[in-house]
């Protein structure tokens, strides 16, 4: 239920890791950060690369030993290696708390994007509650298999959204070689200044810490679930190349948004405001904008369902199944 029988195929493994890594923040948060802070948002490219390098350095051995030692839970390796219950449950809390915080942010972002897409009130919570209930039902029925296959579909929507976002903005307004980005007339000329030493130090320390991102439960879960090592090698290649598409699109969208929204005053959500500009520009822009918003919702859902089943998996393995070792698989799935 929680590791898909350790039999995920190559395509599904690649897409579920892609969709889990490049989350709703990639589609929504990076453009918003670039809109407010400029090109320092490029820090997300090395951040994701450090995470990819850390993942490549640990997951091959972790996958091999998981087959030999029958690991399922993200904490099985630590428990098996160090034989310390204290360490086991300290790490349980260390992994659980940030996962829950990360998970809690997804419905909030989902609410904003969904309500913008369908023109609903900002405080309308019916859609995110219904979507979260649907995710729960699917995970109960199919476990990680369902999550991985829906991730594959969501990943395709995300890629379409990234391509449309950059190509539509460039077609309508021009790229970095256009007059929009002339430093003398650009609304935020400070974006073109060399960052201070303190800013550069903050950028690199932020990026370096991402090497630890691989420890989050939903990535370890996918290491265990892949059907073969070939699948993992393909995933390594994709997550190494993907930041150059996803993050550059986000930074381009945010920085061109400074020009597009210069007369709008204080913009709460630059991403949706930029997409609204696209949708009002032309019929093609309208269609592209709808698909971009759908892609952003897919990105948020892919992260939410991955975190949800990984968090449930860890609680069931380290707490519930320890307390009730004879519980049936069906009861464990329902309780999770």
C-alpha positions as CSV (number, residue, x, y, z in Angstrom):
1,X,0.0,0.0,0.0
2,X,2.7,2.5,1.0
3,X,5.5,1.5,-1.4
4,X,3.4,0.4,-4.4
5,X,4.7,-3.2,-4.1
6,X,8.2,-1.9,-5.0
7,X,7.3,-2.2,-8.6
8,X,6.8,1.2,-10.2
9,X,7.8,1.4,-13.8
10,X,10.4,3.8,-15.3
11,X,8.0,6.4,-16.6
12,X,5.9,6.6,-13.5
13,X,8.9,6.7,-11.2
14,X,10.4,9.6,-13.2
15,X,7.2,11.6,-13.3
16,X,6.3,11.0,-9.6
17,X,9.7,12.2,-8.5
18,X,9.5,15.2,-10.9
19,X,6.0,16.1,-9.7
20,X,7.0,15.8,-6.1
21,X,10.1,17.9,-6.4
22,X,8.8,20.7,-8.5
23,X,5.8,21.5,-6.4
24,X,3.2,24.3,-6.3
25,X,6.0,26.6,-5.0
26,X,7.9,26.1,-8.3
27,X,4.9,27.3,-10.4
28,X,3.5,30.0,-8.0
29,X,6.2,30.9,-5.4
30,X,9.2,31.3,-7.7
31,X,7.4,33.9,-10.0
32,X,6.2,35.7,-6.9
33,X,9.7,35.7,-5.4
34,X,11.2,37.0,-8.7
35,X,8.6,39.7,-8.9
36,X,9.6,41.0,-5.5
37,X,13.3,40.3,-5.3
38,X,14.4,40.0,-8.9
39,X,17.2,37.7,-10.2
40,X,18.2,36.5,-6.8
41,X,15.3,34.0,-7.3
42,X,17.8,32.2,-9.5
43,X,19.0,30.6,-6.2
44,X,16.3,27.9,-6.8
45,X,18.4,26.4,-9.7
46,X,21.4,25.4,-7.6
47,X,19.0,24.6,-4.7
48,X,17.3,21.9,-6.8
49,X,20.6,20.7,-8.2
50,X,22.1,20.2,-4.7
51,X,19.0,18.2,-3.8
52,X,19.5,16.1,-7.0
53,X,23.2,15.5,-6.2
54,X,22.3,14.5,-2.6
55,X,19.6,12.1,-3.9
56,X,22.0,10.6,-6.4
57,X,24.6,10.0,-3.8
58,X,22.3,8.2,-1.3
59,X,19.3,6.6,-3.0
60,X,21.1,3.9,-5.0
61,X,22.6,2.3,-1.9
62,X,19.4,2.9,0.1
63,X,17.4,1.1,-2.6
64,X,19.7,-1.9,-2.7
65,X,19.8,-2.3,1.1
66,X,16.0,-1.8,1.3
67,X,15.5,-4.9,-0.9
68,X,17.9,-7.0,1.2
69,X,16.7,-5.8,4.6
70,X,13.0,-5.4,3.6
71,X,12.8,-1.7,4.4
72,X,9.4,0.1,4.0
73,X,9.4,3.0,6.4
74,X,11.6,6.1,5.9
75,X,13.1,5.3,9.4
76,X,13.8,1.7,8.8
77,X,17.5,2.3,7.8
78,X,18.2,4.4,10.9
79,X,16.5,1.9,13.2
80,X,18.4,-1.0,11.6
81,X,21.8,0.7,11.5
82,X,21.9,2.2,14.9
83,X,19.5,0.0,17.0
84,X,18.4,3.0,19.0
85,X,14.8,3.6,19.8
86,X,15.6,7.1,21.1
87,X,17.2,8.1,17.8
88,X,14.4,6.5,15.9
89,X,11.7,8.6,17.6
90,X,13.7,11.8,17.7
91,X,14.1,11.5,13.9
92,X,10.4,10.6,13.6
93,X,9.5,14.0,15.1
94,X,12.2,15.8,13.1
95,X,10.8,14.4,9.9
96,X,7.1,14.6,10.8
97,X,6.9,18.2,11.9
98,X,8.3,19.9,8.7
99,X,6.3,17.4,6.6
100,X,3.1,18.5,8.2
101,X,3.9,22.2,7.9
102,X,4.8,21.6,4.2
103,X,1.6,19.7,3.7
104,X,-0.5,22.4,5.4
105,X,0.7,25.0,3.0
106,X,-0.7,23.1,0.0
107,X,-4.4,23.6,0.6
108,X,-3.9,27.3,1.3
109,X,-2.2,27.8,-2.1
110,X,-4.7,25.5,-3.8
111,X,-7.6,27.6,-2.5
112,X,-6.1,30.8,-3.9
113,X,-5.4,29.3,-7.4
114,X,-8.7,27.4,-7.7
115,X,-10.7,30.4,-6.7
116,X,-8.9,32.6,-9.1
117,X,-9.4,30.1,-11.9
118,X,-13.2,29.9,-11.4
119,X,-13.7,33.5,-10.2
120,X,-14.8,32.5,-6.7
121,X,-14.6,34.5,-3.5
122,X,-11.1,34.5,-1.9
123,X,-12.4,32.9,1.3
124,X,-14.3,30.1,-0.5
125,X,-13.0,26.8,1.0
126,X,-15.4,24.3,-0.6
127,X,-13.1,23.4,-3.5
128,X,-10.0,22.7,-1.6
129,X,-11.9,20.7,1.0
130,X,-13.6,18.6,-1.7
131,X,-10.2,18.1,-3.5
132,X,-8.5,17.0,-0.3
133,X,-11.4,14.6,0.5
134,X,-11.0,13.1,-3.0
135,X,-7.2,12.7,-2.5
136,X,-7.9,10.9,0.8
137,X,-10.4,8.6,-0.9
138,X,-7.9,7.7,-3.7
139,X,-5.1,7.1,-1.3
140,X,-7.2,4.8,0.8
141,X,-8.2,2.8,-2.3
142,X,-4.9,2.6,-4.1
143,X,-2.1,3.8,-1.9
144,X,1.1,5.0,-3.5
145,X,0.2,3.3,-6.8
146,X,-2.6,5.8,-7.3
147,X,-0.5,8.7,-6.1
148,X,2.3,7.8,-8.5
149,X,0.0,7.4,-11.5
150,X,-1.8,10.7,-10.8
151,X,1.6,12.3,-10.3
152,X,2.5,11.2,-13.8
153,X,-0.6,13.0,-15.2
154,X,0.0,16.0,-13.1
155,X,3.6,16.2,-14.2
156,X,2.6,16.3,-17.8
157,X,0.2,19.2,-17.0
158,X,3.0,21.0,-15.2
159,X,5.4,20.7,-18.2
160,X,2.7,22.0,-20.5
161,X,2.1,24.9,-18.1
162,X,5.8,25.8,-17.9
163,X,6.2,25.8,-21.7
164,X,3.0,27.8,-22.2
165,X,4.0,30.3,-19.6
166,X,7.3,31.2,-21.1
167,X,6.3,31.0,-24.8
168,X,3.1,33.0,-24.4
169,X,4.8,35.7,-22.4
170,X,7.7,35.9,-24.9
171,X,5.3,35.9,-27.9
172,X,3.1,38.7,-26.4
173,X,5.7,40.9,-24.8
174,X,9.2,39.8,-25.8
175,X,12.0,38.1,-24.1
176,X,15.1,39.3,-22.1
177,X,16.4,40.9,-25.3
178,X,13.3,43.2,-25.6
179,X,13.1,46.8,-24.6
180,X,11.1,45.8,-21.5
181,X,14.3,44.8,-19.8
182,X,16.3,47.9,-20.6
183,X,17.9,48.7,-17.2
184,X,17.3,52.5,-17.7
185,X,13.5,52.1,-18.2
186,X,12.7,48.9,-16.3
187,X,10.4,49.6,-13.2
188,X,12.9,48.0,-10.8
189,X,16.4,49.0,-12.1
190,X,17.9,47.7,-8.8
191,X,17.3,44.1,-10.1
192,X,20.2,44.7,-12.5
193,X,22.7,45.5,-9.8
194,X,25.2,43.0,-8.6
195,X,24.0,41.5,-5.3
196,X,25.9,42.5,-2.2
197,X,28.3,40.0,-0.6
198,X,25.7,39.3,2.2
199,X,23.0,38.6,-0.4
200,X,25.3,36.2,-2.3
201,X,26.2,34.4,0.9
202,X,22.5,34.1,1.8
203,X,21.8,32.7,-1.7
204,X,24.5,30.0,-1.5
205,X,23.7,29.0,2.1
206,X,20.1,28.7,1.1
207,X,21.0,26.5,-1.8
208,X,23.4,24.3,0.1
209,X,20.9,23.3,2.7
210,X,18.8,21.7,0.0
211,X,21.1,18.7,-0.1
212,X,19.2,17.5,3.0
213,X,15.8,17.7,1.2
214,X,16.2,14.1,0.1
215,X,15.6,13.0,3.7
216,X,11.9,14.0,3.5
217,X,9.7,10.9,3.7
218,X,8.1,11.2,0.3
219,X,11.4,11.0,-1.5
220,X,12.6,7.9,0.5
221,X,9.2,6.4,-0.2
222,X,9.8,6.7,-4.0
223,X,13.3,5.2,-3.6
224,X,11.8,2.1,-2.1
225,X,8.9,2.0,-4.6
226,X,10.9,2.0,-7.8
227,X,10.8,-1.2,-9.7
228,X,14.4,-1.2,-10.9
229,X,17.6,0.9,-10.7
230,X,17.1,2.0,-14.4
231,X,14.1,3.9,-13.3
232,X,16.1,5.7,-10.7
233,X,18.9,6.6,-13.1
234,X,16.3,8.2,-15.5
235,X,14.8,10.1,-12.6
236,X,18.3,11.4,-11.7
237,X,18.8,12.8,-15.2
238,X,15.3,14.4,-15.2
239,X,15.7,16.2,-11.9
240,X,19.1,17.4,-12.8
241,X,17.9,19.0,-16.1
242,X,14.5,20.1,-15.0
243,X,15.5,23.1,-12.8
244,X,16.8,24.8,-16.0
245,X,13.3,24.7,-17.4
246,X,11.1,25.1,-14.4
247,X,13.0,27.7,-12.4
248,X,14.1,29.9,-15.4
249,X,10.4,30.0,-16.5
250,X,9.5,31.1,-13.0
251,X,12.1,33.8,-12.8
252,X,11.3,35.1,-16.3
253,X,7.6,35.2,-15.5
254,X,8.2,37.1,-12.3
255,X,10.6,39.7,-13.7
256,X,8.4,40.4,-16.8
257,X,5.5,40.7,-14.4
258,X,7.2,43.7,-12.8
259,X,6.7,45.5,-16.1
260,X,3.2,44.2,-16.7
261,X,1.9,45.1,-13.3
262,X,3.8,48.3,-12.6
263,X,0.5,50.3,-12.4
264,X,-1.3,47.8,-10.3
265,X,-0.1,49.0,-6.9
266,X,0.4,46.3,-4.2
267,X,-0.2,42.9,-5.8
268,X,-1.0,40.2,-3.3
269,X,-0.4,37.3,-5.7
270,X,1.7,38.3,-8.7
271,X,1.5,34.9,-10.4
272,X,-2.3,35.0,-10.8
273,X,-2.2,38.6,-11.7
274,X,0.4,37.8,-14.5
275,X,-1.8,35.0,-15.8
276,X,-4.8,37.3,-15.7
277,X,-2.8,39.7,-17.9
278,X,-2.2,36.9,-20.4
279,X,-5.8,35.9,-20.4
280,X,-6.9,39.4,-21.2
281,X,-4.4,39.9,-24.0
282,X,-5.7,37.6,-26.6
283,X,-7.7,34.4,-27.3
284,X,-4.6,32.4,-27.3
285,X,-3.5,34.1,-24.1
286,X,-6.8,33.2,-22.5
287,X,-6.5,29.5,-23.4
288,X,-2.9,29.5,-22.3
289,X,-3.7,31.2,-19.0
290,X,-6.4,28.6,-18.2
291,X,-4.0,25.7,-18.9
292,X,-1.3,27.4,-16.8
293,X,-3.7,27.7,-13.8
294,X,-4.7,24.1,-14.3
295,X,-1.0,23.2,-14.3
296,X,-0.4,25.1,-11.1
297,X,-3.3,23.3,-9.4
298,X,-1.9,20.0,-10.6
299,X,1.5,20.9,-9.1
300,X,-0.1,21.7,-5.7
301,X,-2.1,18.5,-5.7
302,X,0.9,16.4,-6.6
303,X,2.8,17.7,-3.6
304,X,-0.2,17.4,-1.3
305,X,-1.0,13.8,-2.1
306,X,2.7,12.8,-1.9
307,X,3.2,14.4,1.5
308,X,-0.1,13.1,2.8
309,X,0.6,9.4,2.1
310,X,4.3,9.7,3.2
311,X,3.2,11.3,6.5
312,X,0.5,8.7,7.1
313,X,3.0,6.0,6.2
314,X,5.5,7.2,8.8
315,X,2.8,7.5,11.6
316,X,1.4,4.1,10.8
317,X,4.8,2.4,10.6
318,X,6.4,4.0,13.7
319,X,3.4,4.4,16.0
320,X,0.2,2.5,15.1
321,X,1.8,-0.7,13.8
322,X,4.2,-0.8,16.7
323,X,1.2,-0.6,19.1
324,X,-1.0,-3.0,17.0
325,X,1.5,-5.4,15.3
326,X,-1.3,-7.8,14.2
327,X,-3.5,-5.3,12.4
328,X,-4.5,-6.4,8.9
329,X,-3.4,-4.5,5.8
330,X,-6.9,-3.3,5.2
331,X,-7.2,-1.8,8.7
332,X,-3.8,-0.1,8.3
333,X,-4.8,1.4,5.0
334,X,-8.1,2.7,6.5
335,X,-6.4,4.0,9.6
336,X,-3.8,5.8,7.6
